[in-house]
Amino acid sequence: MQHYNPLIDDEVKEAFGIPDSWKLRAQMDFGSIEAPADEKEFMSDEDRFKVLK
């Protein structure tokens, strides 16, 4: 599930017959893996989160 890009709302509504009263919020991507994903670098939890007590 991915956040939805509102830039294509009109085209998606027209292509799939979606009523104007509906709000498009997310999309589910389908397909095949064309290439392996690259390695990701992650921030440490200490830098990413702040706990206040």
PDB file of N, CA, C and O in Angstrom:
ATOM      1  N   MET A   1       0.852  -1.158   0.000  1.00  0.00           N
ATOM      2  CA  MET A   1       0.000   0.000   0.000  1.00  0.00           C
ATOM      3  C   MET A   1       0.903   1.227   0.000  1.00  0.00           C
ATOM      4  O   MET A   1       1.881   1.293   0.745  1.00  0.00           O
ATOM      5  N   GLN A   2       0.570   2.181  -0.830  1.00  0.00           N
ATOM      6  CA  GLN A   2       1.341   3.410  -0.916  1.00  0.00           C
ATOM      7  C   GLN A   2       0.411   4.608  -0.799  1.00  0.00           C
ATOM      8  O   GLN A   2      -0.772   4.531  -1.130  1.00  0.00           O
ATOM      9  N   HIS A   3       0.966   5.712  -0.325  1.00  0.00           N
ATOM     10  CA  HIS A   3       0.195   6.950  -0.322  1.00  0.00           C
ATOM     11  C   HIS A   3      -0.148   7.301  -1.751  1.00  0.00           C
ATOM     12  O   HIS A   3       0.608   6.986  -2.671  1.00  0.00           O
ATOM     13  N   TYR A   4      -1.257   7.935  -1.938  1.00  0.00           N
ATOM     14  CA  TYR A   4      -1.758   8.211  -3.265  1.00  0.00           C
ATOM     15  C   TYR A   4      -1.295   9.581  -3.737  1.00  0.00           C
ATOM     16  O   TYR A   4      -1.248  10.529  -2.952  1.00  0.00           O
ATOM     17  N   ASN A   5      -0.958   9.687  -5.002  1.00  0.00           N
ATOM     18  CA  ASN A   5      -0.525  10.951  -5.589  1.00  0.00           C
ATOM     19  C   ASN A   5      -1.734  11.642  -6.220  1.00  0.00           C
ATOM     20  O   ASN A   5      -2.247  11.161  -7.231  1.00  0.00           O
ATOM     21  N   PRO A   6      -2.205  12.761  -5.650  1.00  0.00           N
ATOM     22  CA  PRO A   6      -3.419  13.401  -6.158  1.00  0.00           C
ATOM     23  C   PRO A   6      -3.253  14.043  -7.544  1.00  0.00           C
ATOM     24  O   PRO A   6      -4.243  14.492  -8.122  1.00  0.00           O
ATOM     25  N   LEU A   7      -2.061  14.097  -8.080  1.00  0.00           N
ATOM     26  CA  LEU A   7      -1.856  14.701  -9.393  1.00  0.00           C
ATOM     27  C   LEU A   7      -2.558  13.917 -10.500  1.00  0.00           C
ATOM     28  O   LEU A   7      -2.829  14.463 -11.570  1.00  0.00           O
ATOM     29  N   ILE A   8      -2.854  12.648 -10.251  1.00  0.00           N
ATOM     30  CA  ILE A   8      -3.476  11.825 -11.292  1.00  0.00           C
ATOM     31  C   ILE A   8      -4.925  11.467 -10.966  1.00  0.00           C
ATOM     32  O   ILE A   8      -5.486  10.566 -11.590  1.00  0.00           O
ATOM     33  N   ASP A   9      -5.539  12.149 -10.007  1.00  0.00           N
ATOM     34  CA  ASP A   9      -6.917  11.842  -9.602  1.00  0.00           C
ATOM     35  C   ASP A   9      -7.875  11.812 -10.785  1.00  0.00           C
ATOM     36  O   ASP A   9      -8.610  10.839 -10.956  1.00  0.00           O
ATOM     37  N   ASP A  10      -7.880  12.851 -11.596  1.00  0.00           N
ATOM     38  CA  ASP A  10      -8.852  12.940 -12.690  1.00  0.00           C
ATOM     39  C   ASP A  10      -8.695  11.799 -13.687  1.00  0.00           C
ATOM     40  O   ASP A  10      -9.685  11.217 -14.129  1.00  0.00           O
ATOM     41  N   GLU A  11      -7.456  11.480 -14.042  1.00  0.00           N
ATOM     42  CA  GLU A  11      -7.223  10.406 -15.005  1.00  0.00           C
ATOM     43  C   GLU A  11      -7.641   9.041 -14.443  1.00  0.00           C
ATOM     44  O   GLU A  11      -8.210   8.217 -15.159  1.00  0.00           O
ATOM     45  N   VAL A  12      -7.355   8.812 -13.161  1.00  0.00           N
ATOM     46  CA  VAL A  12      -7.714   7.538 -12.532  1.00  0.00           C
ATOM     47  C   VAL A  12      -9.231   7.420 -12.422  1.00  0.00           C
ATOM     48  O   VAL A  12      -9.795   6.365 -12.715  1.00  0.00           O
ATOM     49  N   LYS A  13      -9.890   8.488 -12.004  1.00  0.00           N
ATOM     50  CA  LYS A  13     -11.351   8.455 -11.891  1.00  0.00           C
ATOM     51  C   LYS A  13     -11.998   8.169 -13.239  1.00  0.00           C
ATOM     52  O   LYS A  13     -12.952   7.396 -13.321  1.00  0.00           O
ATOM     53  N   GLU A  14     -11.487   8.784 -14.285  1.00  0.00           N
ATOM     54  CA  GLU A  14     -12.036   8.556 -15.617  1.00  0.00           C
ATOM     55  C   GLU A  14     -11.750   7.135 -16.105  1.00  0.00           C
ATOM     56  O   GLU A  14     -12.640   6.481 -16.649  1.00  0.00           O
ATOM     57  N   ALA A  15     -10.534   6.658 -15.918  1.00  0.00           N
ATOM     58  CA  ALA A  15     -10.143   5.335 -16.411  1.00  0.00           C
ATOM     59  C   ALA A  15     -10.928   4.211 -15.742  1.00  0.00           C
ATOM     60  O   ALA A  15     -11.229   3.203 -16.382  1.00  0.00           O
ATOM     61  N   PHE A  16     -11.264   4.373 -14.458  1.00  0.00           N
ATOM     62  CA  PHE A  16     -11.915   3.293 -13.720  1.00  0.00           C
ATOM     63  C   PHE A  16     -13.360   3.594 -13.330  1.00  0.00           C
ATOM     64  O   PHE A  16     -13.981   2.822 -12.600  1.00  0.00           O
ATOM     65  N   GLY A  17     -13.896   4.717 -13.814  1.00  0.00           N
ATOM     66  CA  GLY A  17     -15.287   5.053 -13.524  1.00  0.00           C
ATOM     67  C   GLY A  17     -15.550   5.315 -12.057  1.00  0.00           C
ATOM     68  O   GLY A  17     -16.588   4.912 -11.533  1.00  0.00           O
ATOM     69  N   ILE A  18     -14.631   5.982 -11.386  1.00  0.00           N
ATOM     70  CA  ILE A  18     -14.760   6.261  -9.954  1.00  0.00           C
ATOM     71  C   ILE A  18     -15.577   7.535  -9.762  1.00  0.00           C
ATOM     72  O   ILE A  18     -15.275   8.547 -10.394  1.00  0.00           O
ATOM     73  N   PRO A  19     -16.602   7.519  -8.909  1.00  0.00           N
ATOM     74  CA  PRO A  19     -17.432   8.706  -8.687  1.00  0.00           C
ATOM     75  C   PRO A  19     -16.620   9.869  -8.099  1.00  0.00           C
ATOM     76  O   PRO A  19     -15.665   9.658  -7.352  1.00  0.00           O
ATOM     77  N   ASP A  20     -17.019  11.100  -8.450  1.00  0.00           N
ATOM     78  CA  ASP A  20     -16.339  12.282  -7.917  1.00  0.00           C
ATOM     79  C   ASP A  20     -16.465  12.389  -6.408  1.00  0.00           C
ATOM     80  O   ASP A  20     -15.634  13.030  -5.765  1.00  0.00           O
ATOM     81  N   SER A  21     -17.497  11.767  -5.826  1.00  0.00           N
ATOM     82  CA  SER A  21     -17.694  11.848  -4.380  1.00  0.00           C
ATOM     83  C   SER A  21     -16.681  11.002  -3.607  1.00  0.00           C
ATOM     84  O   SER A  21     -16.553  11.164  -2.394  1.00  0.00           O
ATOM     85  N   TRP A  22     -15.955  10.097  -4.289  1.00  0.00           N
ATOM     86  CA  TRP A  22     -14.946   9.271  -3.634  1.00  0.00           C
ATOM     87  C   TRP A  22     -13.641  10.029  -3.527  1.00  0.00           C
ATOM     88  O   TRP A  22     -13.299  10.817  -4.409  1.00  0.00           O
ATOM     89  N   LYS A  23     -12.905   9.793  -2.441  1.00  0.00           N
ATOM     90  CA  LYS A  23     -11.575  10.372  -2.269  1.00  0.00           C
ATOM     91  C   LYS A  23     -10.545   9.263  -2.407  1.00  0.00           C
ATOM     92  O   LYS A  23     -10.645   8.234  -1.739  1.00  0.00           O
ATOM     93  N   LEU A  24      -9.577   9.461  -3.250  1.00  0.00           N
ATOM     94  CA  LEU A  24      -8.531   8.473  -3.461  1.00  0.00           C
ATOM     95  C   LEU A  24      -7.410   8.735  -2.469  1.00  0.00           C
ATOM     96  O   LEU A  24      -6.813   9.811  -2.476  1.00  0.00           O
ATOM     97  N   ARG A  25      -7.118   7.754  -1.612  1.00  0.00           N
ATOM     98  CA  ARG A  25      -6.159   7.948  -0.522  1.00  0.00           C
ATOM     99  C   ARG A  25      -4.880   7.129  -0.670  1.00  0.00           C
ATOM    100  O   ARG A  25      -3.806   7.577  -0.268  1.00  0.00           O
ATOM    101  N   ALA A  26      -4.987   5.951  -1.237  1.00  0.00           N
ATOM    102  CA  ALA A  26      -3.820   5.069  -1.326  1.00  0.00           C
ATOM    103  C   ALA A  26      -3.953   4.204  -2.566  1.00  0.00           C
ATOM    104  O   ALA A  26      -5.020   4.125  -3.176  1.00  0.00           O
ATOM    105  N   GLN A  27      -2.870   3.565  -2.923  1.00  0.00           N
ATOM    106  CA  GLN A  27      -2.889   2.666  -4.070  1.00  0.00           C
ATOM    107  C   GLN A  27      -2.112   1.405  -3.743  1.00  0.00           C
ATOM    108  O   GLN A  27      -1.144   1.434  -2.982  1.00  0.00           O
ATOM    109  N   MET A  28      -2.547   0.302  -4.327  1.00  0.00           N
ATOM    110  CA  MET A  28      -1.857  -0.975  -4.150  1.00  0.00           C
ATOM    111  C   MET A  28      -1.188  -1.299  -5.477  1.00  0.00           C
ATOM    112  O   MET A  28      -1.858  -1.486  -6.493  1.00  0.00           O
ATOM    113  N   ASP A  29       0.109  -1.361  -5.459  1.00  0.00           N
ATOM    114  CA  ASP A  29       0.861  -1.661  -6.682  1.00  0.00           C
ATOM    115  C   ASP A  29       0.971  -3.152  -6.895  1.00  0.00           C
ATOM    116  O   ASP A  29       1.217  -3.909  -5.956  1.00  0.00           O
ATOM    117  N   PHE A  30       0.787  -3.570  -8.134  1.00  0.00           N
ATOM    118  CA  PHE A  30       0.937  -4.962  -8.514  1.00  0.00           C
ATOM    119  C   PHE A  30       1.956  -5.038  -9.640  1.00  0.00           C
ATOM    120  O   PHE A  30       2.109  -4.090 -10.410  1.00  0.00           O
ATOM    121  N   GLY A  31       2.631  -6.132  -9.732  1.00  0.00           N
ATOM    122  CA  GLY A  31       3.584  -6.320 -10.812  1.00  0.00           C
ATOM    123  C   GLY A  31       4.626  -7.338 -10.416  1.00  0.00           C
ATOM    124  O   GLY A  31       4.471  -8.075  -9.443  1.00  0.00           O
ATOM    125  N   SER A  32       5.681  -7.360 -11.187  1.00  0.00           N
ATOM    126  CA  SER A  32       6.752  -8.315 -10.914  1.00  0.00           C
ATOM    127  C   SER A  32       8.021  -7.568 -10.540  1.00  0.00           C
ATOM    128  O   SER A  32       8.169  -6.380 -10.829  1.00  0.00           O
ATOM    129  N   ILE A  33       8.918  -8.270  -9.906  1.00  0.00           N
ATOM    130  CA  ILE A  33      10.208  -7.683  -9.546  1.00  0.00           C
ATOM    131  C   ILE A  33      11.104  -7.768 -10.777  1.00  0.00           C
ATOM    132  O   ILE A  33      11.456  -8.861 -11.223  1.00  0.00           O
ATOM    133  N   GLU A  34      11.465  -6.625 -11.317  1.00  0.00           N
ATOM    134  CA  GLU A  34      12.292  -6.569 -12.521  1.00  0.00           C
ATOM    135  C   GLU A  34      13.779  -6.603 -12.193  1.00  0.00           C
ATOM    136  O   GLU A  34      14.591  -7.041 -13.009  1.00  0.00           O
ATOM    137  N   ALA A  35      14.132  -6.143 -11.002  1.00  0.00           N
ATOM    138  CA  ALA A  35      15.527  -6.147 -10.566  1.00  0.00           C
ATOM    139  C   ALA A  35      15.531  -6.169  -9.043  1.00  0.00           C
ATOM    140  O   ALA A  35      14.595  -5.660  -8.426  1.00  0.00           O
ATOM    141  N   PRO A  36      16.553  -6.744  -8.423  1.00  0.00           N
ATOM    142  CA  PRO A  36      16.616  -6.735  -6.967  1.00  0.00           C
ATOM    143  C   PRO A  36      16.745  -5.307  -6.431  1.00  0.00           C
ATOM    144  O   PRO A  36      17.336  -4.439  -7.074  1.00  0.00           O
ATOM    145  N   ALA A  37      16.187  -5.085  -5.255  1.00  0.00           N
ATOM    146  CA  ALA A  37      16.270  -3.763  -4.633  1.00  0.00           C
ATOM    147  C   ALA A  37      17.695  -3.484  -4.173  1.00  0.00           C
ATOM    148  O   ALA A  37      18.419  -4.396  -3.775  1.00  0.00           O
ATOM    149  N   ASP A  38      18.090  -2.212  -4.233  1.00  0.00           N
ATOM    150  CA  ASP A  38      19.396  -1.801  -3.732  1.00  0.00           C
ATOM    151  C   ASP A  38      19.393  -1.840  -2.210  1.00  0.00           C
ATOM    152  O   ASP A  38      18.333  -1.806  -1.585  1.00  0.00           O
ATOM    153  N   GLU A  39      20.562  -1.909  -1.623  1.00  0.00           N
ATOM    154  CA  GLU A  39      20.693  -1.845  -0.169  1.00  0.00           C
ATOM    155  C   GLU A  39      20.232  -0.472   0.313  1.00  0.00           C
ATOM    156  O   GLU A  39      20.461   0.539  -0.352  1.00  0.00           O
ATOM    157  N   LYS A  40      19.583  -0.448   1.472  1.00  0.00           N
ATOM    158  CA  LYS A  40      19.122   0.807   2.054  1.00  0.00           C
ATOM    159  C   LYS A  40      19.960   1.146   3.270  1.00  0.00           C
ATOM    160  O   LYS A  40      20.431   0.265   3.989  1.00  0.00           O
ATOM    161  N   GLU A  41      20.136   2.436   3.485  1.00  0.00           N
ATOM    162  CA  GLU A  41      20.790   2.906   4.703  1.00  0.00           C
ATOM    163  C   GLU A  41      19.715   3.461   5.618  1.00  0.00           C
ATOM    164  O   GLU A  41      18.824   4.190   5.180  1.00  0.00           O
ATOM    165  N   PHE A  42      19.807   3.109   6.891  1.00  0.00           N
ATOM    166  CA  PHE A  42      18.812   3.548   7.855  1.00  0.00           C
ATOM    167  C   PHE A  42      19.470   4.395   8.934  1.00  0.00           C
ATOM    168  O   PHE A  42      20.615   4.158   9.321  1.00  0.00           O
ATOM    169  N   MET A  43      18.717   5.397   9.416  1.00  0.00           N
ATOM    170  CA  MET A  43      19.175   6.190  10.554  1.00  0.00           C
ATOM    171  C   MET A  43      19.074   5.327  11.805  1.00  0.00           C
ATOM    172  O   MET A  43      18.236   4.429  11.881  1.00  0.00           O
ATOM    173  N   SER A  44      19.913   5.597  12.767  1.00  0.00           N
ATOM    174  CA  SER A  44      19.810   4.874  14.031  1.00  0.00           C
ATOM    175  C   SER A  44      18.544   5.334  14.763  1.00  0.00           C
ATOM    176  O   SER A  44      18.082   6.459  14.572  1.00  0.00           O
ATOM    177  N   ASP A  45      17.995   4.460  15.595  1.00  0.00           N
ATOM    178  CA  ASP A  45      16.797   4.820  16.346  1.00  0.00           C
ATOM    179  C   ASP A  45      17.039   6.032  17.243  1.00  0.00           C
ATOM    180  O   ASP A  45      16.132   6.836  17.459  1.00  0.00           O
ATOM    181  N   GLU A  46      18.252   6.164  17.761  1.00  0.00           N
ATOM    182  CA  GLU A  46      18.568   7.293  18.640  1.00  0.00           C
ATOM    183  C   GLU A  46      18.471   8.625  17.892  1.00  0.00           C
ATOM    184  O   GLU A  46      18.097   9.638  18.482  1.00  0.00           O
ATOM    185  N   ASP A  47      18.803   8.630  16.602  1.00  0.00           N
ATOM    186  CA  ASP A  47      18.703   9.854  15.800  1.00  0.00           C
ATOM    187  C   ASP A  47      17.298  10.073  15.251  1.00  0.00           C
ATOM    188  O   ASP A  47      16.892  11.204  14.984  1.00  0.00           O
ATOM    189  N   ARG A  48      16.578   8.998  15.091  1.00  0.00           N
ATOM    190  CA  ARG A  48      15.280   9.067  14.434  1.00  0.00           C
ATOM    191  C   ARG A  48      14.137   9.377  15.395  1.00  0.00           C
ATOM    192  O   ARG A  48      13.184  10.058  15.017  1.00  0.00           O
ATOM    193  N   PHE A  49      14.217   8.892  16.622  1.00  0.00           N
ATOM    194  CA  PHE A  49      13.158   9.069  17.604  1.00  0.00           C
ATOM    195  C   PHE A  49      13.637   9.842  18.800  1.00  0.00           C
ATOM    196  O   PHE A  49      14.798   9.750  19.198  1.00  0.00           O
ATOM    197  N   LYS A  50      12.732  10.603  19.371  1.00  0.00           N
ATOM    198  CA  LYS A  50      13.025  11.325  20.611  1.00  0.00           C
ATOM    199  C   LYS A  50      11.970  10.914  21.623  1.00  0.00           C
ATOM    200  O   LYS A  50      10.773  11.057  21.373  1.00  0.00           O
ATOM    201  N   VAL A  51      12.411  10.407  22.757  1.00  0.00           N
ATOM    202  CA  VAL A  51      11.493   9.997  23.811  1.00  0.00           C
ATOM    203  C   VAL A  51      11.536  11.041  24.912  1.00  0.00           C
ATOM    204  O   VAL A  51      12.591  11.328  25.477  1.00  0.00           O
ATOM    205  N   LEU A  52      10.390  11.595  25.202  1.00  0.00           N
ATOM    206  CA  LEU A  52      10.282  12.602  26.273  1.00  0.00           C
ATOM    207  C   LEU A  52       9.480  11.989  27.408  1.00  0.00           C
ATOM    208  O   LEU A  52       8.384  11.466  27.207  1.00  0.00           O
ATOM    209  N   LYS A  53      10.049  12.066  28.602  1.00  0.00           N
ATOM    210  CA  LYS A  53       9.355  11.507  29.770  1.00  0.00           C
ATOM    211  C   LYS A  53       9.012  12.600  30.742  1.00  0.00           C
ATOM    212  O   LYS A  53       8.425  12.332  31.790  1.00  0.00           O
TER     213      LYS A  53
END
